[in-house]
Amino acid sequence: MSHPVEIDPILLTKVSKPARYVGGEWNSVVKDHDAVKLTVAYCFPDVYEVAMSHLGLRILYALLNERPDVAAERVYAPWPDMEDVMRSQGYPLFSLETKTPVRDFDMVGFTLQYEMSFTNILNMLDLAGIPLFAKDRGDDLPLVAAGGPCAYNAEPLADYIDVFFLGESEESTQVLADTIIAWKEQGKPGGKKGLLKQLSQQPGNYVPSFYEAQYDEQGDFQGLTVTEPGAPAEIEKCVVSDVEHVFFPTKPIVPNIDIVHNRAVLELFRGCSRGCRFCQAGMLYRPVREKSPEHLADLAKQIIANSGYNEISLMSLSSADYSCLPELVDQLLDEFKGQKVSVSLPSLRVDSFSVDIAKKVQQVRKSGLTFAPEAGTQRLRDVINKGVTEEDLLAACENAFQNGWSTVKLYFMMGLPTETDEDLAGIADLAYKVLNLYRKVTHKNNGKVTVSVSSFVPKSH
């Protein structure tokens, strides 16, 4: 039986945002570990505000906690000030729900959302007192697992992780829980390796210790050879075929402090039909699978009732591509009439249809519009297969300015393959063109164009 970590409240007053570490949020699930058969620590290798905004982890958290035999709890990376306190006072990394040390869980799962967080994973294992290398962890330590988009290129983390899950895990997570519970009840036959052998037979699971990596003289990765009899030579990702009926959480955890995306979220569809060359998600989450507007409206009603949020975000890789968007928006606006609940779209396609939809959704609360030209010149937009012209963008902005918008946000990337100085200068030119267009359309000087430029991160595949 493990003892919860008890942190001196006085110490908590010395760190920024103590609410990151205390738990107790509305809709969080606290269970007695002695009353369940499996305990899972879901770790997001980033700070609370980022981690709490992530939909994938919310889905898996709620999915496992629906089961009476499983307790799933959240673990996030502490901010450096809190990490100093933990290391100096000897506090191990702990879960938010029951303050249980991470090393006392049956399974520790990390989500791999972006490569820059890989070092946080190692730091969290170290804070938890768990040996970094999989080969150094005995049968008494938790199974360390990882999934998410970066799991498709697992090799940089292969030495540290016991098992990777490739693809969408709503269905495979249930199989995983059943497998671990059965293995525990049978007296853990074959130890951790016995469990990994079973898991390696299930779709989408990659167990690095059952393979050996080959590298050439330059140190470039050549491939994997199977070293454990029975491990599959190829691993296929899991895909949820029926997204209409797949589990979706309707009781989101409501944070006690503001987070990056502090609102209710609806996932309209999986996948994307666009095929932009720089977009990892557009490639990984194929094919496109939509949910019906009726089902989405019903989910929205439950989520708002259970959370008290006053904004619902329609989220997907390209939400304006949802085929039933006009009907859904009408249903939502009708449903929440008089409740002051607004509907928001993350970023819009550069066409007039999007602006018309935006006009409709912003009856309750007006916010800025976001467009993503991605590159400053047509040549580079063609290279990345973006399929948006300057004319498209200016026409959409003109439509927006005529309809009363005065702020536009433009998203770009720098460091794209074949980029020249001219392409970068094009970003500034395009921003000024949009600003001048505002002056021309409205004869006013209060327009605002925000330019956001992120670095392109190359993907291995």
C-alpha positions as CSV (number, residue, x, y, z in Angstrom):
1,M,0.0,0.0,0.0
2,S,1.5,3.3,-1.0
3,H,1.2,6.5,1.0
4,P,0.1,9.7,-0.5
5,V,2.6,12.5,-0.9
6,E,1.8,15.2,1.6
7,I,3.3,18.6,0.7
8,D,3.7,21.3,3.3
9,P,1.1,24.0,2.3
10,I,3.7,26.7,3.3
11,L,6.0,25.4,0.6
12,L,3.2,25.6,-1.9
13,T,2.7,29.3,-1.2
14,K,6.3,29.8,-2.4
15,V,5.7,28.6,-6.0
16,S,3.9,30.2,-8.8
17,K,0.3,28.9,-9.3
18,P,0.0,26.3,-6.5
19,A,-3.3,25.3,-8.1
20,R,-1.3,23.3,-10.6
21,Y,-0.5,20.7,-8.0
22,V,-3.4,20.4,-5.7
23,G,-6.1,18.7,-7.8
24,G,-9.7,18.7,-6.5
25,E,-11.1,20.2,-9.7
26,W,-14.8,19.9,-10.7
27,N,-15.4,16.5,-12.5
28,S,-12.0,15.0,-11.6
29,V,-12.4,11.4,-10.5
30,V,-10.9,10.2,-7.2
31,K,-11.0,6.4,-6.5
32,D,-9.7,4.1,-3.8
33,H,-6.7,2.2,-5.1
34,D,-7.6,-0.8,-2.9
35,A,-11.0,-1.1,-4.6
36,V,-9.7,-1.3,-8.2
37,K,-7.7,-3.9,-10.2
38,L,-5.6,-1.5,-12.3
39,T,-4.1,2.0,-11.6
40,V,-2.9,4.2,-14.5
41,A,-1.0,7.4,-14.2
42,Y,-1.6,9.5,-17.4
43,C,1.4,11.8,-17.8
44,F,1.5,14.8,-20.1
45,P,5.1,16.1,-20.3
46,D,4.3,19.7,-20.0
47,V,2.9,22.2,-17.5
48,Y,-0.6,22.0,-16.1
49,E,-2.1,24.8,-18.3
50,V,-1.0,23.1,-21.6
51,A,-1.7,19.6,-20.4
52,M,-5.2,20.3,-19.2
53,S,-6.1,21.7,-22.6
54,H,-5.3,18.5,-24.4
55,L,-8.4,16.6,-25.6
56,G,-6.7,13.2,-26.2
57,L,-5.7,12.8,-22.6
58,R,-9.2,13.9,-21.4
59,I,-10.8,11.2,-23.6
60,L,-8.6,8.4,-22.2
61,Y,-8.9,9.6,-18.6
62,A,-12.7,9.6,-18.8
63,L,-12.8,6.3,-20.8
64,L,-10.8,4.4,-18.2
65,N,-12.5,6.0,-15.2
66,E,-15.9,4.8,-16.6
67,R,-14.7,1.3,-15.6
68,P,-15.2,0.4,-11.9
69,D,-12.1,-1.8,-12.0
70,V,-9.7,1.0,-13.1
71,A,-8.4,4.2,-11.5
72,A,-6.8,6.7,-14.0
73,E,-5.1,9.8,-12.6
74,R,-3.4,12.8,-14.1
75,V,0.3,13.7,-13.8
76,Y,1.8,16.9,-15.3
77,A,5.3,18.3,-15.4
78,P,6.0,20.7,-12.5
79,W,7.2,24.2,-13.3
80,P,10.9,24.7,-12.5
81,D,10.2,26.5,-9.1
82,M,8.1,23.5,-8.0
83,E,10.7,21.0,-9.3
84,D,13.3,22.8,-7.1
85,V,11.0,22.4,-4.1
86,M,10.4,18.7,-4.9
87,R,14.0,17.9,-5.4
88,S,15.2,19.8,-2.3
89,Q,12.5,18.3,0.0
90,G,12.6,14.8,-1.5
91,Y,9.0,14.8,-2.8
92,P,8.6,12.3,-5.7
93,L,6.4,13.0,-8.7
94,F,2.8,12.4,-7.7
95,S,-0.7,12.2,-9.2
96,L,-3.2,15.1,-8.9
97,E,-6.2,12.9,-7.8
98,T,-4.9,11.0,-4.8
99,K,-1.3,12.4,-4.6
100,T,0.0,8.8,-5.1
101,P,3.7,8.6,-6.1
102,V,3.9,7.8,-9.8
103,R,6.2,4.8,-9.2
104,D,3.4,3.1,-7.3
105,F,1.0,2.9,-10.2
106,D,0.6,-0.3,-12.4
107,M,1.1,1.7,-15.6
108,V,2.6,5.1,-16.4
109,G,1.5,6.4,-19.8
110,F,3.0,9.4,-21.6
111,T,1.5,11.2,-24.5
112,L,4.0,12.3,-27.2
113,Q,2.6,15.5,-28.7
114,Y,5.8,17.2,-29.8
115,E,9.4,16.3,-29.9
116,M,10.6,19.1,-27.7
117,S,8.8,17.5,-24.7
118,F,10.9,14.3,-24.9
119,T,13.4,15.6,-22.4
120,N,10.5,16.4,-20.0
121,I,9.6,12.7,-20.1
122,L,13.0,11.7,-18.9
123,N,12.9,14.4,-16.3
124,M,9.5,13.2,-15.0
125,L,10.7,9.6,-14.8
126,D,13.7,10.9,-12.8
127,L,11.5,12.9,-10.5
128,A,9.3,9.8,-10.0
129,G,12.4,7.8,-9.0
130,I,11.9,5.4,-11.9
131,P,15.1,4.3,-13.7
132,L,15.3,5.9,-17.2
133,F,16.2,2.9,-19.2
134,A,13.6,0.2,-19.7
135,K,16.3,-2.5,-19.3
136,D,17.0,-1.2,-15.8
137,R,13.4,-1.5,-14.5
138,G,12.5,-4.6,-12.7
139,D,9.1,-6.3,-12.4
140,D,8.2,-4.2,-9.3
141,L,8.2,-1.0,-11.3
142,P,5.3,0.3,-13.4
143,L,4.9,-0.5,-17.1
144,V,6.0,2.7,-18.9
145,A,4.0,3.2,-22.1
146,A,3.7,6.0,-24.7
147,G,1.4,7.0,-27.5
148,G,0.3,10.0,-29.5
149,P,1.5,11.4,-32.9
150,C,5.2,11.3,-32.1
151,A,5.0,7.5,-31.3
152,Y,5.0,7.0,-35.1
153,N,8.7,7.7,-34.9
154,A,9.5,5.9,-31.7
155,E,13.2,5.3,-32.0
156,P,14.5,8.4,-30.2
157,L,12.7,7.2,-27.1
158,A,12.9,3.4,-27.7
159,D,15.4,2.8,-24.9
160,Y,13.2,4.4,-22.3
161,I,9.7,3.1,-23.1
162,D,8.4,-0.5,-22.5
163,V,5.6,-0.3,-25.1
164,F,4.4,2.3,-27.7
165,F,0.8,2.5,-28.9
166,L,0.4,3.5,-32.5
167,G,-2.8,5.1,-33.7
168,E,-6.1,6.0,-32.0
169,S,-6.5,4.3,-28.7
170,E,-10.1,4.5,-27.6
171,E,-10.6,0.8,-28.4
172,S,-7.1,-0.5,-27.8
173,T,-7.0,1.1,-24.3
174,Q,-9.8,-1.2,-23.2
175,V,-8.0,-4.2,-24.5
176,L,-4.8,-3.0,-22.8
177,A,-6.6,-2.7,-19.4
178,D,-8.2,-6.1,-19.7
179,T,-4.9,-7.7,-20.6
180,I,-3.0,-6.2,-17.6
181,I,-5.8,-7.0,-15.2
182,A,-5.9,-10.7,-16.4
183,W,-2.1,-10.9,-16.2
184,K,-2.1,-9.6,-12.6
185,E,-5.0,-12.0,-11.6
186,Q,-3.1,-15.0,-13.0
187,G,-0.1,-14.1,-10.8
188,K,1.9,-12.1,-13.4
189,P,3.1,-15.1,-15.5
190,G,6.5,-14.5,-17.1
191,G,6.9,-11.2,-15.2
192,K,6.9,-7.9,-17.1
193,K,8.3,-9.7,-20.2
194,G,5.4,-12.1,-20.2
195,L,3.0,-9.1,-20.2
196,L,4.9,-7.4,-23.0
197,K,4.8,-10.6,-25.1
198,Q,1.0,-10.6,-24.8
199,L,0.8,-6.9,-25.7
200,S,3.1,-7.2,-28.7
201,Q,0.6,-9.6,-30.2
202,Q,-2.1,-6.9,-30.1
203,P,-2.6,-4.4,-33.0
204,G,-0.7,-1.1,-32.8
205,N,1.7,-2.1,-30.0
206,Y,5.5,-1.8,-30.5
207,V,7.7,-3.3,-27.8
208,P,11.2,-1.9,-28.5
209,S,13.0,-4.6,-26.4
210,F,11.9,-7.2,-28.8
211,Y,13.7,-5.6,-31.7
212,E,17.2,-4.5,-32.5
213,A,17.9,-1.3,-34.4
214,Q,20.5,-1.2,-37.3
215,Y,22.5,1.9,-38.1
216,D,25.0,2.5,-40.9
217,E,28.6,4.0,-40.6
218,Q,27.2,7.5,-40.5
219,G,24.9,6.6,-37.7
220,D,21.7,6.8,-39.8
221,F,18.9,4.5,-38.9
222,Q,18.5,1.5,-41.3
223,G,15.8,-0.6,-39.8
224,L,14.7,-3.0,-37.1
225,T,15.2,-6.8,-36.8
226,V,12.9,-8.9,-34.7
227,T,14.9,-10.5,-31.8
228,E,11.9,-12.0,-29.9
229,P,10.2,-15.0,-31.6
230,G,6.6,-14.1,-32.3
231,A,6.9,-10.3,-32.3
232,P,5.4,-8.8,-35.5
233,A,7.8,-7.6,-38.3
234,E,5.3,-4.8,-39.1
235,I,3.1,-2.9,-36.8
236,E,-0.2,-1.3,-38.0
237,K,-1.7,1.7,-36.4
238,C,-5.2,1.3,-34.7
239,V,-8.0,3.2,-36.5
240,V,-11.4,3.8,-34.9
241,S,-13.8,3.0,-37.8
242,D,-17.0,4.2,-36.1
243,V,-16.3,7.6,-34.8
244,E,-20.1,8.3,-34.5
245,H,-20.4,5.9,-31.6
246,V,-16.9,6.1,-30.2
247,F,-16.6,7.2,-26.5
248,F,-16.4,11.0,-26.0
249,P,-16.2,12.6,-22.5
250,T,-19.2,14.7,-21.5
251,K,-17.9,15.6,-18.0
252,P,-14.7,17.6,-18.7
253,I,-12.5,18.5,-15.8
254,V,-13.0,22.2,-15.1
255,P,-9.7,23.7,-14.0
256,N,-9.4,26.0,-10.9
257,I,-7.0,28.3,-12.8
258,D,-7.1,29.6,-16.4
259,I,-5.6,27.2,-18.9
260,V,-4.6,27.6,-22.6
261,H,-7.9,26.4,-24.0
262,N,-10.3,27.0,-21.2
263,R,-13.6,26.0,-23.0
264,A,-15.7,23.0,-23.9
265,V,-14.6,21.1,-27.0
266,L,-16.4,19.1,-29.7
267,E,-14.5,16.9,-32.1
268,L,-16.4,17.2,-35.4
269,F,-14.4,14.6,-37.3
270,R,-11.1,12.7,-37.5
271,G,-8.6,13.2,-40.3
272,C,-8.3,15.8,-43.0
273,S,-8.9,15.8,-46.7
274,R,-6.4,18.5,-47.5
275,G,-3.0,16.8,-47.7
276,C,-0.8,19.8,-46.9
277,R,2.8,18.5,-47.1
278,F,4.0,19.9,-43.8
279,C,1.1,18.5,-41.7
280,Q,1.9,15.4,-39.7
281,A,-1.6,15.1,-38.3
282,G,-3.2,15.3,-41.7
283,M,-1.1,12.2,-42.7
284,L,-1.4,10.2,-39.5
285,Y,-5.1,10.5,-38.8
286,R,-6.4,9.5,-42.2
287,P,-9.1,8.7,-43.4
288,V,-11.7,11.4,-42.8
289,R,-14.5,10.2,-40.5
290,E,-17.3,12.5,-39.5
291,K,-19.8,12.6,-36.6
292,S,-23.5,13.5,-37.3
293,P,-24.7,17.0,-36.3
294,E,-27.5,15.5,-34.2
295,H,-25.0,13.5,-32.1
296,L,-22.7,16.5,-31.8
297,A,-25.5,18.8,-30.6
298,D,-26.5,16.2,-28.0
299,L,-22.9,15.9,-26.7
300,A,-22.6,19.7,-26.6
301,K,-25.8,19.9,-24.5
302,Q,-24.4,17.4,-21.9
303,I,-20.9,19.0,-21.8
304,I,-22.2,22.5,-21.2
305,A,-24.6,21.2,-18.5
306,N,-21.8,19.3,-16.8
307,S,-19.2,22.0,-16.9
308,G,-20.8,25.4,-16.9
309,Y,-18.6,26.6,-19.8
310,N,-19.9,29.5,-21.8
311,E,-17.9,28.7,-25.0
312,I,-17.8,25.6,-27.1
313,S,-15.0,25.2,-29.6
314,L,-15.6,23.1,-32.8
315,M,-12.3,21.4,-33.1
316,S,-10.9,19.3,-35.9
317,L,-7.8,19.5,-38.2
318,S,-9.8,21.8,-40.5
319,S,-13.2,22.4,-38.9
320,A,-14.5,24.5,-41.8
321,D,-14.3,21.3,-43.9
322,Y,-17.0,19.6,-41.8
323,S,-19.7,18.8,-44.3
324,C,-22.7,19.6,-42.0
325,L,-21.2,22.8,-40.5
326,P,-24.1,25.2,-41.3
327,E,-26.7,22.7,-39.8
328,L,-24.6,22.1,-36.7
329,V,-24.0,25.8,-36.0
330,D,-27.8,26.4,-36.4
331,Q,-28.6,23.6,-34.0
332,L,-26.0,24.8,-31.4
333,L,-27.1,28.4,-31.6
334,D,-30.7,27.3,-31.2
335,E,-29.9,24.9,-28.3
336,F,-28.1,27.6,-26.3
337,K,-30.3,30.6,-27.1
338,G,-30.5,32.8,-24.1
339,Q,-27.7,31.0,-22.2
340,K,-24.9,33.2,-23.5
341,V,-23.0,30.2,-24.8
342,S,-20.8,31.1,-27.8
343,V,-19.5,28.8,-30.5
344,S,-16.0,29.2,-31.8
345,L,-14.0,27.9,-34.8
346,P,-10.2,27.5,-34.3
347,S,-8.8,28.6,-37.6
348,L,-10.7,29.1,-40.9
349,R,-10.2,28.2,-44.5
350,V,-9.4,31.1,-46.6
351,D,-12.8,31.4,-48.4
352,S,-15.9,33.5,-48.1
353,F,-18.0,30.5,-46.9
354,S,-15.8,30.5,-43.7
355,V,-16.5,34.2,-43.1
356,D,-20.2,33.7,-43.5
357,I,-20.1,30.8,-40.9
358,A,-18.0,33.0,-38.6
359,K,-20.6,35.7,-38.9
360,K,-23.2,33.2,-37.7
361,V,-21.3,31.8,-34.8
362,Q,-20.3,35.2,-33.5
363,Q,-23.8,36.4,-32.7
364,V,-23.1,35.8,-29.0
365,R,-19.5,36.9,-28.6
366,K,-17.3,38.4,-31.3
367,S,-13.7,37.3,-31.5
368,G,-10.9,37.8,-34.0
369,L,-10.6,35.7,-37.2
370,T,-7.7,33.4,-37.8
371,F,-6.4,32.4,-41.2
372,A,-3.4,30.3,-42.0
373,P,-1.6,31.1,-45.3
374,E,1.5,29.2,-43.9
375,A,4.0,30.8,-46.3
376,G,4.7,34.3,-47.6
377,T,4.9,33.7,-51.3
378,Q,2.8,31.7,-53.8
379,R,5.8,29.7,-54.9
380,L,6.4,28.3,-51.3
381,R,2.6,27.8,-50.8
382,D,2.7,25.6,-53.9
383,V,5.7,23.6,-52.6
384,I,3.9,22.8,-49.4
385,N,0.7,22.0,-51.3
386,K,-1.3,24.6,-49.3
387,G,-3.7,25.5,-52.2
388,V,-4.4,29.1,-51.0
389,T,-3.7,32.1,-53.2
390,E,-3.1,35.7,-52.1
391,E,-6.4,36.6,-53.8
392,D,-8.3,34.1,-51.7
393,L,-6.8,35.5,-48.5
394,L,-7.5,39.1,-49.5
395,A,-11.1,38.3,-50.6
396,A,-11.8,36.6,-47.2
397,C,-10.3,39.5,-45.3
398,E,-12.2,42.0,-47.3
399,N,-15.4,40.1,-46.6
400,A,-14.5,40.1,-42.9
401,F,-13.7,43.8,-42.7
402,Q,-17.0,44.6,-44.5
403,N,-18.8,42.6,-41.9
404,G,-17.4,44.5,-38.9
405,W,-14.2,42.6,-38.0
406,S,-11.2,44.7,-37.3
407,T,-8.7,42.0,-36.1
408,V,-7.2,39.3,-38.2
409,K,-4.6,36.7,-37.1
410,L,-2.3,35.2,-39.7
411,Y,-0.4,32.0,-39.1
412,F,2.9,31.3,-41.0
413,M,5.8,28.9,-40.7
414,M,9.5,29.6,-41.2
415,G,12.2,27.2,-42.1
416,L,10.2,25.3,-44.7
417,P,12.2,23.3,-47.3
418,T,13.3,25.5,-50.2
419,E,12.6,28.7,-48.3
420,T,14.5,31.9,-49.4
421,D,14.8,35.4,-47.9
422,E,12.2,36.5,-50.4
423,D,9.6,34.0,-48.9
424,L,10.2,35.5,-45.4
425,A,9.9,39.0,-46.7
426,G,6.6,37.9,-48.3
427,I,5.2,37.3,-44.8
428,A,5.6,40.9,-43.9
429,D,4.3,42.1,-47.3
430,L,1.2,40.0,-47.0
431,A,0.5,41.3,-43.5
432,Y,0.8,44.9,-44.7
433,K,-1.5,44.2,-47.7
434,V,-4.2,42.9,-45.3
435,L,-3.8,46.0,-43.0
436,N,-3.9,48.4,-46.0
437,L,-7.0,46.5,-47.2
438,Y,-8.7,47.3,-43.9
439,R,-8.0,51.0,-44.3
440,K,-9.3,50.9,-47.9
441,V,-12.5,49.0,-46.9
442,T,-13.4,50.9,-43.7
443,H,-11.5,54.3,-44.1
444,K,-10.4,53.8,-40.5
445,N,-7.0,53.3,-38.9
446,N,-7.9,51.0,-36.1
447,G,-7.3,47.7,-37.9
448,K,-5.1,45.1,-36.3
449,V,-3.2,42.3,-38.0
450,T,-1.4,39.8,-35.7
451,V,1.3,37.7,-37.4
452,S,2.3,34.4,-35.8
453,V,5.4,32.7,-37.2
454,S,6.3,29.2,-35.9
455,S,9.3,27.1,-36.8
456,F,8.7,24.2,-39.1
457,V,9.7,21.0,-37.4
458,P,10.7,18.3,-39.9
459,K,9.2,14.8,-39.3
460,S,11.1,11.6,-40.0
461,H,8.3,10.2,-42.2
